């Protein structure tokens, strides 16, 4: 189980990654496996929260 501090850091990292991706559309250019992993992680967060 991640600590609250780790979850906060992860949220910050995701926000930064999303901001970068919006400016560059990085996610569209990522390998399919990475995109799948990101989507799975997002779904896990959606279900948990």
C-alpha positions as CSV (number, residue, x, y, z in Angstrom):
1,X,0.0,0.0,0.0
2,X,1.4,3.4,-0.9
3,X,1.7,6.1,1.7
4,X,-0.3,9.3,1.3
5,X,2.9,11.2,0.5
6,X,3.6,8.7,-2.4
7,X,0.1,9.0,-3.7
8,X,0.3,12.8,-3.6
9,X,3.6,12.7,-5.5
10,X,2.1,10.3,-8.0
11,X,-0.8,12.7,-8.5
12,X,1.6,15.6,-9.1
13,X,3.6,13.5,-11.5
14,X,0.5,12.6,-13.5
15,X,-0.6,16.2,-13.6
16,X,2.8,17.2,-14.9
17,X,2.8,14.4,-17.5
18,X,-0.7,15.3,-18.6
19,X,0.2,19.0,-19.0
20,X,3.3,18.0,-21.1
21,X,1.2,15.6,-23.1
22,X,-1.4,18.2,-23.8
23,X,1.3,20.6,-25.1
24,X,3.0,17.9,-27.2
25,X,0.5,15.1,-27.6
26,X,3.1,12.8,-26.3
27,X,0.7,10.0,-25.3
28,X,-0.5,9.6,-28.9
29,X,3.2,8.9,-29.9
30,X,4.0,6.5,-27.1
31,X,4.3,2.8,-27.7
32,X,1.0,0.9,-27.5
33,X,2.2,-1.1,-24.4
34,X,2.9,2.1,-22.5
35,X,-0.5,3.6,-23.4
36,X,-2.2,0.4,-22.3
37,X,-0.3,0.6,-18.9
38,X,-1.3,4.2,-18.5
39,X,-4.9,3.4,-19.2
40,X,-5.0,0.5,-16.8
41,X,-3.5,2.7,-14.1
42,X,-6.0,5.4,-14.8
43,X,-8.9,2.9,-14.5
44,X,-7.5,1.6,-11.3
45,X,-7.5,5.1,-9.8
46,X,-11.0,5.7,-11.1
47,X,-12.3,2.5,-9.5
48,X,-10.5,3.2,-6.2
49,X,-11.6,6.9,-5.9
